[in-house]
Amino acid sequence: MTATTIFQLHLILGYVPWLLLMAAYGWPRLRTLDRAEAHRAIAALHSFRFFGLVFLIPGVVGPNLPRGFAEFAAYGDFATGILAMLAVAAVSFRPLFWMLVIAFNVVGIIDITVDYAHGLQLSLPPGELGSAYGIVILYVPLLFITHVTALVLWLPVRRSGSISLGRRPGTNP
């Protein structure tokens, strides 16, 4: 197998264990929480996205990692992480909290989507990711899945008191 084939396989398979874990543990737990607490938990996870700045550190990534990819990925993650931290800090002031929850999810989804598009467009050389390879394969799938989870949590509650993936305790039927 070529390095590119292995990389693409890793990208796809990186989602499988996180989806299984989310289905078995994450979603059942999140749906028992108050909506704000569920979003707060997701924001807390995304607070670590400052780590994406590692794409800018020579020696951690290869010298031929496309600069445009590295900068967008690094600063997109950094912005998402800061917004997520602010959301966690603002949980007691709900209007600001909800604005920040929306902001970090929108910025985060755009960041990951554009990073994938840039990677495809540039035929990203997997070896140039260096130590950051693990971020792309292990961490990004979890981040994307939790962004999708946050969107699902925004779905309106049906009259029956359930959303498409399960009933929320404490909601009126």
Salt bridges, closest charged atoms under 4 A:
GLU37 OE2 - ARG40 NH1 3.23
GLU71 OE2 - ARG67 NE 3.03
ASP77 OD1 - ARG49 NH2 2.85
ASP111 OD2 - ARG49 NH2 2.83
